[in-house]
Amino acid sequence: MIRKKVLIQDRIRCTGKSFCFIPHRFLTDGFLQSLTRHELALYLFLVLASDKHGLSYYGDKSICSKLGLKEEDYLFARSCLIHKDLIVYDGTLFQVLSLPQSAHKI
């Protein structure tokens, strides 16, 4: 077993006033592997942009610009994340949801 030790003491991350997280299950339960690169980019963006309830309200054009996505790629990724039960979108507001029981298989 590998013993963990801090490699650079003065660069330890700390949770500040604004902090986001992705549950460890995202990696261990196959969610990461189930997403395309556009879906993953959008999901990560929404996690980073959201408040403590998972809510954010960036507009489509702003998201496309920040992620360097074409509109059709963004819309398809958004649709896929909704279908995979990772986010909801009401036309204005996004909510990143708690992870479903299992990852949507490719």
A tleap script that builds the chain and sets N, CA, C and O, in Angstrom:
source leaprc.protein.ff14SB
mol = sequence {
  NMET ILE ARG LYS LYS VAL LEU ILE GLN ASP
  ARG ILE ARG CYS THR GLY LYS SER PHE CYS
  PHE ILE PRO HIE ARG PHE LEU THR ASP GLY
  PHE LEU GLN SER LEU THR ARG HIE GLU LEU
  ALA LEU TYR LEU PHE LEU VAL LEU ALA SER
  ASP LYS HIE GLY LEU SER TYR TYR GLY ASP
  LYS SER ILE CYS SER LYS LEU GLY LEU LYS
  GLU GLU ASP TYR LEU PHE ALA ARG SER CYS
  LEU ILE HIE LYS ASP LEU ILE VAL TYR ASP
  GLY THR LEU PHE GLN VAL LEU SER LEU PRO
  GLN SER ALA HIE LYS CILE
}
set mol.1.N position { 0.846 -1.191 0.000 }
set mol.1.CA position { 0.000 0.000 0.000 }
set mol.1.C position { 0.887 1.249 0.000 }
set mol.1.O position { 1.874 1.330 0.732 }
set mol.2.N position { 0.518 2.201 -0.822 }
set mol.2.CA position { 1.281 3.439 -0.915 }
set mol.2.C position { 0.937 4.346 0.259 }
set mol.2.O position { -0.231 4.577 0.573 }
set mol.3.N position { 1.976 4.847 0.887 }
set mol.3.CA position { 1.785 5.820 1.965 }
set mol.3.C position { 1.672 7.204 1.349 }
set mol.3.O position { 2.523 7.615 0.560 }
set mol.4.N position { 0.627 7.909 1.711 }
set mol.4.CA position { 0.428 9.249 1.170 }
set mol.4.C position { 1.175 10.272 2.017 }
set mol.4.O position { 1.212 10.182 3.244 }
set mol.5.N position { 1.768 11.247 1.331 }
set mol.5.CA position { 2.374 12.380 2.021 }
set mol.5.C position { 2.218 13.603 1.127 }
set mol.5.O position { 2.224 13.498 -0.099 }
set mol.6.N position { 2.084 14.728 1.741 }
set mol.6.CA position { 1.954 15.971 0.996 }
set mol.6.C position { 3.268 16.236 0.281 }
set mol.6.O position { 4.334 16.190 0.895 }
set mol.7.N position { 3.194 16.513 -1.014 }
set mol.7.CA position { 4.397 16.729 -1.814 }
set mol.7.C position { 4.877 18.179 -1.777 }
set mol.7.O position { 6.080 18.434 -1.719 }
set mol.8.N position { 3.952 19.116 -1.809 }
set mol.8.CA position { 4.317 20.532 -1.724 }
set mol.8.C position { 3.465 21.159 -0.623 }
set mol.8.O position { 2.295 21.481 -0.833 }
set mol.9.N position { 4.053 21.324 0.525 }
set mol.9.CA position { 3.344 21.746 1.733 }
set mol.9.C position { 2.634 23.093 1.572 }
set mol.9.O position { 1.510 23.257 2.044 }
set mol.10.N position { 3.275 24.049 0.914 }
set mol.10.CA position { 2.671 25.379 0.824 }
set mol.10.C position { 1.656 25.513 -0.316 }
set mol.10.O position { 1.206 26.619 -0.616 }
set mol.11.N position { 1.296 24.397 -0.948 }
set mol.11.CA position { 0.309 24.415 -2.027 }
set mol.11.C position { -0.869 23.482 -1.736 }
set mol.11.O position { -1.531 23.022 -2.666 }
set mol.12.N position { -1.132 23.205 -0.485 }
set mol.12.CA position { -2.263 22.350 -0.112 }
set mol.12.C position { -3.563 23.100 -0.406 }
set mol.12.O position { -3.734 24.252 -0.008 }
set mol.13.N position { -4.483 22.420 -1.114 }
set mol.13.CA position { -5.784 23.027 -1.413 }
set mol.13.C position { -6.572 23.219 -0.128 }
set mol.13.O position { -6.497 22.402 0.790 }
set mol.14.N position { -7.321 24.296 -0.074 }
set mol.14.CA position { -8.227 24.494 1.055 }
set mol.14.C position { -9.579 24.911 0.493 }
set mol.14.O position { -9.665 25.531 -0.567 }
set mol.15.N position { -10.601 24.569 1.204 }
set mol.15.CA position { -11.941 24.937 0.762 }
set mol.15.C position { -12.208 26.369 1.194 }
set mol.15.O position { -12.247 26.675 2.386 }
set mol.16.N position { -12.387 27.219 0.234 }
set mol.16.CA position { -12.662 28.620 0.512 }
set mol.16.C position { -14.150 28.874 0.579 }
set mol.16.O position { -14.954 27.949 0.700 }
set mol.17.N position { -14.500 30.138 0.499 }
set mol.17.CA position { -15.906 30.528 0.549 }
set mol.17.C position { -16.687 29.917 -0.612 }
set mol.17.O position { -17.824 29.474 -0.448 }
set mol.18.N position { -16.064 29.901 -1.778 }
set mol.18.CA position { -16.677 29.308 -2.958 }
set mol.18.C position { -15.971 27.986 -3.244 }
set mol.18.O position { -14.771 27.965 -3.517 }
set mol.19.N position { -16.708 26.896 -3.181 }
set mol.19.CA position { -16.106 25.574 -3.340 }
set mol.19.C position { -17.093 24.650 -4.030 }
set mol.19.O position { -18.290 24.693 -3.746 }
set mol.20.N position { -16.598 23.812 -4.936 }
set mol.20.CA position { -17.457 22.830 -5.592 }
set mol.20.C position { -16.852 21.444 -5.396 }
set mol.20.O position { -15.698 21.308 -4.990 }
set mol.21.N position { -17.639 20.432 -5.686 }
set mol.21.CA position { -17.114 19.076 -5.555 }
set mol.21.C position { -17.797 18.161 -6.553 }
set mol.21.O position { -18.906 18.419 -7.020 }
set mol.22.N position { -17.097 17.091 -6.858 }
set mol.22.CA position { -17.658 15.996 -7.642 }
set mol.22.C position { -17.508 14.760 -6.768 }
set mol.22.O position { -16.395 14.450 -6.343 }
set mol.23.N position { -18.585 14.048 -6.489 }
set mol.23.CA position { -18.491 12.873 -5.627 }
set mol.23.C position { -17.508 11.835 -6.180 }
set mol.23.O position { -17.388 11.675 -7.394 }
set mol.24.N position { -16.818 11.144 -5.296 }
set mol.24.CA position { -15.858 10.114 -5.691 }
set mol.24.C position { -16.523 9.041 -6.548 }
set mol.24.O position { -15.869 8.445 -7.403 }
set mol.25.N position { -17.811 8.787 -6.332 }
set mol.25.CA position { -18.564 7.811 -7.138 }
set mol.25.C position { -18.534 8.154 -8.620 }
set mol.25.O position { -18.682 7.270 -9.463 }
set mol.26.N position { -18.344 9.421 -8.943 }
set mol.26.CA position { -18.276 9.831 -10.347 }
set mol.26.C position { -17.160 9.080 -11.054 }
set mol.26.O position { -17.286 8.726 -12.226 }
set mol.27.N position { -16.077 8.841 -10.347 }
set mol.27.CA position { -14.944 8.091 -10.887 }
set mol.27.C position { -15.132 6.587 -10.712 }
set mol.27.O position { -14.953 5.823 -11.661 }
set mol.28.N position { -15.488 6.165 -9.517 }
set mol.28.CA position { -15.500 4.732 -9.205 }
set mol.28.C position { -16.697 3.975 -9.766 }
set mol.28.O position { -16.613 2.763 -9.965 }
set mol.29.N position { -17.799 4.654 -10.024 }
set mol.29.CA position { -19.011 3.971 -10.505 }
set mol.29.C position { -19.254 4.130 -12.006 }
set mol.29.O position { -20.343 3.823 -12.491 }
set mol.30.N position { -18.254 4.605 -12.740 }
set mol.30.CA position { -18.344 4.611 -14.194 }
set mol.30.C position { -18.950 5.837 -14.842 }
set mol.30.O position { -19.121 5.862 -16.061 }
set mol.31.N position { -19.278 6.857 -14.062 }
set mol.31.CA position { -19.868 8.060 -14.662 }
set mol.31.C position { -18.867 8.763 -15.574 }
set mol.31.O position { -19.223 9.185 -16.673 }
set mol.32.N position { -17.634 8.889 -15.133 }
set mol.32.CA position { -16.606 9.543 -15.940 }
set mol.32.C position { -16.458 8.865 -17.294 }
set mol.32.O position { -16.402 9.532 -18.327 }
set mol.33.N position { -16.395 7.550 -17.287 }
set mol.33.CA position { -16.204 6.783 -18.519 }
set mol.33.C position { -17.430 6.817 -19.421 }
set mol.33.O position { -17.320 6.549 -20.618 }
set mol.34.N position { -18.588 7.140 -18.871 }
set mol.34.CA position { -19.820 7.115 -19.663 }
set mol.34.C position { -20.053 8.406 -20.452 }
set mol.34.O position { -20.992 8.483 -21.244 }
set mol.35.N position { -19.210 9.415 -20.242 }
set mol.35.CA position { -19.422 10.710 -20.887 }
set mol.35.C position { -18.462 10.938 -22.049 }
set mol.35.O position { -17.305 10.519 -22.015 }
set mol.36.N position { -18.968 11.608 -23.069 }
set mol.36.CA position { -18.099 12.057 -24.159 }
set mol.36.C position { -17.304 13.264 -23.660 }
set mol.36.O position { -17.576 13.788 -22.580 }
set mol.37.N position { -16.332 13.697 -24.443 }
set mol.37.CA position { -15.531 14.850 -24.006 }
set mol.37.C position { -16.370 16.122 -23.923 }
set mol.37.O position { -16.120 16.959 -23.056 }
set mol.38.N position { -17.362 16.292 -24.804 }
set mol.38.CA position { -18.216 17.480 -24.732 }
set mol.38.C position { -19.133 17.415 -23.514 }
set mol.38.O position { -19.345 18.420 -22.837 }
set mol.39.N position { -19.671 16.236 -23.240 }
set mol.39.CA position { -20.514 16.068 -22.056 }
set mol.39.C position { -19.708 16.327 -20.792 }
set mol.39.O position { -20.181 17.001 -19.877 }
set mol.40.N position { -18.503 15.798 -20.742 }
set mol.40.CA position { -17.650 15.979 -19.568 }
set mol.40.C position { -17.291 17.454 -19.377 }
set mol.40.O position { -17.325 17.960 -18.256 }
set mol.41.N position { -16.953 18.136 -20.457 }
set mol.41.CA position { -16.621 19.560 -20.363 }
set mol.41.C position { -17.813 20.359 -19.839 }
set mol.41.O position { -17.653 21.215 -18.968 }
set mol.42.N position { -18.998 20.086 -20.362 }
set mol.42.CA position { -20.191 20.805 -19.923 }
set mol.42.C position { -20.523 20.470 -18.475 }
set mol.42.O position { -20.845 21.364 -17.692 }
set mol.43.N position { -20.447 19.196 -18.111 }
set mol.43.CA position { -20.738 18.797 -16.735 }
set mol.43.C position { -19.776 19.492 -15.769 }
set mol.43.O position { -20.210 20.051 -14.761 }
set mol.44.N position { -18.488 19.462 -16.065 }
set mol.44.CA position { -17.499 20.103 -15.203 }
set mol.44.C position { -17.763 21.607 -15.108 }
set mol.44.O position { -17.696 22.182 -14.022 }
set mol.45.N position { -18.060 22.235 -16.233 }
set mol.45.CA position { -18.377 23.663 -16.224 }
set mol.45.C position { -19.562 23.944 -15.301 }
set mol.45.O position { -19.506 24.860 -14.481 }
set mol.46.N position { -20.632 23.162 -15.430 }
set mol.46.CA position { -21.827 23.399 -14.615 }
set mol.46.C position { -21.559 23.151 -13.140 }
set mol.46.O position { -22.098 23.860 -12.290 }
set mol.47.N position { -20.738 22.161 -12.821 }
set mol.47.CA position { -20.358 21.921 -11.423 }
set mol.47.C position { -19.600 23.132 -10.887 }
set mol.47.O position { -19.878 23.607 -9.786 }
set mol.48.N position { -18.647 23.628 -11.665 }
set mol.48.CA position { -17.847 24.776 -11.235 }
set mol.48.C position { -18.680 26.049 -11.119 }
set mol.48.O position { -18.421 26.883 -10.251 }
set mol.49.N position { -19.668 26.202 -11.979 }
set mol.49.CA position { -20.473 27.427 -12.015 }
set mol.49.C position { -21.621 27.422 -11.010 }
set mol.49.O position { -22.206 28.470 -10.738 }
set mol.50.N position { -21.947 26.270 -10.463 }
set mol.50.CA position { -23.161 26.163 -9.650 }
set mol.50.C position { -22.948 26.590 -8.201 }
set mol.50.O position { -21.828 26.635 -7.693 }
set mol.51.N position { -24.068 26.899 -7.563 }
set mol.51.CA position { -24.048 27.228 -6.139 }
set mol.51.C position { -24.166 25.946 -5.316 }
set mol.51.O position { -24.069 24.847 -5.861 }
set mol.52.N position { -24.373 26.084 -4.010 }
set mol.52.CA position { -24.407 24.906 -3.129 }
set mol.52.C position { -25.575 23.965 -3.425 }
set mol.52.O position { -25.571 22.818 -2.979 }
set mol.53.N position { -26.566 24.437 -4.168 }
set mol.53.CA position { -27.702 23.592 -4.541 }
set mol.53.C position { -27.558 23.036 -5.954 }
set mol.53.O position { -28.460 22.367 -6.459 }
set mol.54.N position { -26.428 23.313 -6.583 }
set mol.54.CA position { -26.192 22.835 -7.945 }
set mol.54.C position { -26.803 23.716 -9.016 }
set mol.54.O position { -26.894 23.306 -10.173 }
set mol.55.N position { -27.226 24.923 -8.653 }
set mol.55.CA position { -27.926 25.812 -9.580 }
set mol.55.C position { -26.985 26.804 -10.253 }
set mol.55.O position { -26.096 27.366 -9.612 }
set mol.56.N position { -27.189 27.010 -11.536 }
set mol.56.CA position { -26.465 28.044 -12.274 }
set mol.56.C position { -27.323 28.508 -13.439 }
set mol.56.O position { -28.242 27.808 -13.865 }
set mol.57.N position { -27.019 29.685 -13.947 }
set mol.57.CA position { -27.858 30.244 -15.007 }
set mol.57.C position { -27.047 30.887 -16.130 }
set mol.57.O position { -27.459 31.908 -16.681 }
set mol.58.N position { -25.917 30.309 -16.469 }
set mol.58.CA position { -25.163 30.790 -17.626 }
set mol.58.C position { -25.992 30.569 -18.888 }
set mol.58.O position { -26.711 29.576 -18.997 }
set mol.59.N position { -25.892 31.487 -19.828 }
set mol.59.CA position { -26.601 31.371 -21.097 }
set mol.59.C position { -25.857 30.473 -22.076 }
set mol.59.O position { -24.657 30.234 -21.935 }
set mol.60.N position { -26.584 29.987 -23.058 }
set mol.60.CA position { -26.018 29.077 -24.059 }
set mol.60.C position { -24.786 29.659 -24.746 }
set mol.60.O position { -23.761 28.985 -24.855 }
set mol.61.N position { -24.879 30.900 -25.209 }
set mol.61.CA position { -23.758 31.516 -25.934 }
set mol.61.C position { -22.536 31.665 -25.043 }
set mol.61.O position { -21.408 31.449 -25.487 }
set mol.62.N position { -22.756 32.028 -23.801 }
set mol.62.CA position { -21.650 32.189 -22.860 }
set mol.62.C position { -20.963 30.851 -22.595 }
set mol.62.O position { -19.734 30.778 -22.554 }
set mol.63.N position { -21.749 29.801 -22.416 }
set mol.63.CA position { -21.187 28.467 -22.180 }
set mol.63.C position { -20.398 28.011 -23.400 }
set mol.63.O position { -19.276 27.522 -23.270 }
set mol.64.N position { -20.977 28.168 -24.573 }
set mol.64.CA position { -20.275 27.773 -25.807 }
set mol.64.C position { -18.952 28.510 -25.935 }
set mol.64.O position { -17.936 27.915 -26.296 }
set mol.65.N position { -18.962 29.791 -25.641 }
set mol.65.CA position { -17.751 30.602 -25.738 }
set mol.65.C position { -16.695 30.140 -24.738 }
set mol.65.O position { -15.530 29.973 -25.099 }
set mol.66.N position { -17.092 29.935 -23.502 }
set mol.66.CA position { -16.140 29.527 -22.463 }
set mol.66.C position { -15.572 28.135 -22.719 }
set mol.66.O position { -14.414 27.873 -22.394 }
set mol.67.N position { -16.368 27.242 -23.296 }
set mol.67.CA position { -15.918 25.865 -23.540 }
set mol.67.C position { -15.363 25.661 -24.946 }
set mol.67.O position { -14.805 24.605 -25.244 }
set mol.68.N position { -15.511 26.653 -25.803 }
set mol.68.CA position { -15.039 26.509 -27.178 }
set mol.68.C position { -15.823 25.470 -27.962 }
set mol.68.O position { -15.269 24.759 -28.801 }
set mol.69.N position { -17.129 25.388 -27.675 }
set mol.69.CA position { -17.991 24.411 -28.346 }
set mol.69.C position { -18.852 25.081 -29.406 }
set mol.69.O position { -19.269 26.229 -29.249 }
set mol.70.N position { -19.110 24.365 -30.473 }
set mol.70.CA position { -20.109 24.795 -31.448 }
set mol.70.C position { -21.472 24.613 -30.794 }
set mol.70.O position { -21.651 23.749 -29.936 }
set mol.71.N position { -22.426 25.434 -31.209 }
set mol.71.CA position { -23.754 25.378 -30.598 }
set mol.71.C position { -24.370 23.985 -30.696 }
set mol.71.O position { -24.953 23.505 -29.723 }
set mol.72.N position { -24.255 23.327 -31.845 }
set mol.72.CA position { -24.870 21.997 -31.995 }
set mol.72.C position { -24.206 20.964 -31.078 }
set mol.72.O position { -24.881 20.070 -30.568 }
set mol.73.N position { -22.893 21.076 -30.866 }
set mol.73.CA position { -22.200 20.158 -29.951 }
set mol.73.C position { -22.640 20.401 -28.512 }
set mol.73.O position { -22.852 19.458 -27.749 }
set mol.74.N position { -22.776 21.677 -28.150 }
set mol.74.CA position { -23.249 22.038 -26.818 }
set mol.74.C position { -24.668 21.520 -26.584 }
set mol.74.O position { -24.943 20.904 -25.555 }
set mol.75.N position { -25.564 21.768 -27.533 }
set mol.75.CA position { -26.956 21.339 -27.373 }
set mol.75.C position { -27.064 19.824 -27.263 }
set mol.75.O position { -27.868 19.311 -26.486 }
set mol.76.N position { -26.251 19.104 -28.044 }
set mol.76.CA position { -26.268 17.646 -27.967 }
set mol.76.C position { -25.727 17.176 -26.619 }
set mol.76.O position { -26.294 16.268 -26.012 }
set mol.77.N position { -24.649 17.775 -26.147 }
set mol.77.CA position { -24.079 17.407 -24.844 }
set mol.77.C position { -25.080 17.686 -23.727 }
set mol.77.O position { -25.240 16.873 -22.817 }
set mol.78.N position { -25.753 18.831 -23.794 }
set mol.78.CA position { -26.754 19.172 -22.779 }
set mol.78.C position { -27.885 18.150 -22.782 }
set mol.78.O position { -28.311 17.692 -21.722 }
set mol.79.N position { -28.369 17.795 -23.958 }
set mol.79.CA position { -29.427 16.799 -24.084 }
set mol.79.C position { -28.989 15.451 -23.509 }
set mol.79.O position { -29.767 14.780 -22.830 }
set mol.80.N position { -27.760 15.062 -23.779 }
set mol.80.CA position { -27.244 13.782 -23.273 }
set mol.80.C position { -27.127 13.790 -21.751 }
set mol.80.O position { -27.466 12.801 -21.101 }
set mol.81.N position { -26.652 14.896 -21.176 }
set mol.81.CA position { -26.537 14.980 -19.713 }
set mol.81.C position { -27.909 14.924 -19.055 }
set mol.81.O position { -28.060 14.348 -17.977 }
set mol.82.N position { -28.899 15.514 -19.693 }
set mol.82.CA position { -30.271 15.435 -19.183 }
set mol.82.C position { -30.762 13.991 -19.268 }
set mol.82.O position { -31.328 13.467 -18.308 }
set mol.83.N position { -30.547 13.354 -20.406 }
set mol.83.CA position { -30.958 11.961 -20.603 }
set mol.83.C position { -30.260 11.025 -19.608 }
set mol.83.O position { -30.858 10.051 -19.150 }
set mol.84.N position { -29.023 11.314 -19.280 }
set mol.84.CA position { -28.253 10.486 -18.340 }
set mol.84.C position { -28.567 10.837 -16.889 }
set mol.84.O position { -27.954 10.290 -15.972 }
set mol.85.N position { -29.514 11.741 -16.677 }
set mol.85.CA position { -30.014 12.110 -15.356 }
set mol.85.C position { -28.946 12.774 -14.479 }
set mol.85.O position { -28.932 12.594 -13.262 }
set mol.86.N position { -28.056 13.540 -15.109 }
set mol.86.CA position { -27.014 14.241 -14.361 }
set mol.86.C position { -27.354 15.710 -14.139 }
set mol.86.O position { -26.887 16.320 -13.177 }
set mol.87.N position { -28.170 16.280 -15.029 }
set mol.87.CA position { -28.597 17.673 -14.898 }
set mol.87.C position { -30.058 17.796 -15.308 }
set mol.87.O position { -30.615 16.918 -15.966 }
set mol.88.N position { -30.663 18.906 -14.902 }
set mol.88.CA position { -31.956 19.329 -15.449 }
set mol.88.C position { -31.785 20.771 -15.913 }
set mol.88.O position { -30.904 21.491 -15.442 }
set mol.89.N position { -32.642 21.175 -16.845 }
set mol.89.CA position { -32.574 22.517 -17.413 }
set mol.89.C position { -33.992 22.955 -17.729 }
set mol.89.O position { -34.741 22.234 -18.388 }
set mol.90.N position { -34.362 24.146 -17.254 }
set mol.90.CA position { -35.734 24.618 -17.483 }
set mol.90.C position { -35.831 25.700 -18.560 }
set mol.90.O position { -36.861 26.361 -18.688 }
set mol.91.N position { -34.768 25.878 -19.322 }
set mol.91.CA position { -34.742 26.914 -20.341 }
set mol.91.C position { -33.972 28.147 -19.897 }
set mol.91.O position { -33.547 28.951 -20.727 }
set mol.92.N position { -33.793 28.295 -18.602 }
set mol.92.CA position { -33.028 29.405 -18.031 }
set mol.92.C position { -32.033 28.913 -16.992 }
set mol.92.O position { -30.883 29.352 -16.959 }
set mol.93.N position { -32.480 28.013 -16.159 }
set mol.93.CA position { -31.717 27.578 -14.993 }
set mol.93.C position { -31.287 26.124 -15.128 }
set mol.93.O position { -32.076 25.260 -15.510 }
set mol.94.N position { -30.015 25.867 -14.807 }
set mol.94.CA position { -29.488 24.509 -14.739 }
set mol.94.C position { -29.457 24.057 -13.288 }
set mol.94.O position { -29.264 24.868 -12.382 }
set mol.95.N position { -29.646 22.769 -13.072 }
set mol.95.CA position { -29.360 22.170 -11.775 }
set mol.95.C position { -28.535 20.917 -12.011 }
set mol.95.O position { -28.950 20.012 -12.736 }
set mol.96.N position { -27.353 20.873 -11.387 }
set mol.96.CA position { -26.557 19.650 -11.368 }
set mol.96.C position { -27.182 18.780 -10.288 }
set mol.96.O position { -27.309 19.205 -9.139 }
set mol.97.N position { -27.570 17.568 -10.652 }
set mol.97.CA position { -28.279 16.672 -9.740 }
set mol.97.C position { -27.314 15.782 -8.969 }
set mol.97.O position { -26.168 15.585 -9.373 }
set mol.98.N position { -27.800 15.247 -7.852 }
set mol.98.CA position { -27.032 14.199 -7.184 }
set mol.98.C position { -26.918 13.039 -8.173 }
set mol.98.O position { -27.781 12.859 -9.032 }
set mol.99.N position { -25.854 12.262 -8.045 }
set mol.99.CA position { -25.645 11.175 -9.002 }
set mol.99.C position { -26.754 10.134 -8.902 }
set mol.99.O position { -27.172 9.780 -7.799 }
set mol.100.N position { -27.231 9.642 -10.039 }
set mol.100.CA position { -28.230 8.570 -10.012 }
set mol.100.C position { -27.604 7.276 -9.486 }
set mol.100.O position { -26.396 7.203 -9.263 }
set mol.101.N position { -28.435 6.275 -9.295 }
set mol.101.CA position { -27.985 4.990 -8.751 }
set mol.101.C position { -26.819 4.405 -9.543 }
set mol.101.O position { -25.861 3.898 -8.960 }
set mol.102.N position { -26.899 4.474 -10.860 }
set mol.102.CA position { -25.820 3.915 -11.684 }
set mol.102.C position { -25.610 4.786 -12.917 }
set mol.102.O position { -26.485 5.553 -13.320 }
set mol.103.N position { -24.424 4.645 -13.503 }
set mol.103.CA position { -24.079 5.415 -14.693 }
set mol.103.C position { -24.836 4.879 -15.895 }
set mol.103.O position { -25.071 3.676 -16.015 }
set mol.104.N position { -25.209 5.777 -16.771 }
set mol.104.CA position { -25.850 5.412 -18.034 }
set mol.104.C position { -24.780 4.796 -18.920 }
set mol.104.O position { -23.772 5.440 -19.209 }
set mol.105.N position { -24.981 3.592 -19.343 }
set mol.105.CA position { -23.983 2.892 -20.166 }
set mol.105.C position { -23.975 3.433 -21.583 }
set mol.105.O position { -25.016 3.804 -22.125 }
set mol.106.N position { -22.802 3.474 -22.172 }
set mol.106.CA position { -22.616 3.968 -23.540 }
set mol.106.C position { -23.268 3.019 -24.522 }
set mol.106.O position { -23.224 3.255 -25.729 }
savepdb mol mol.pdb
quit
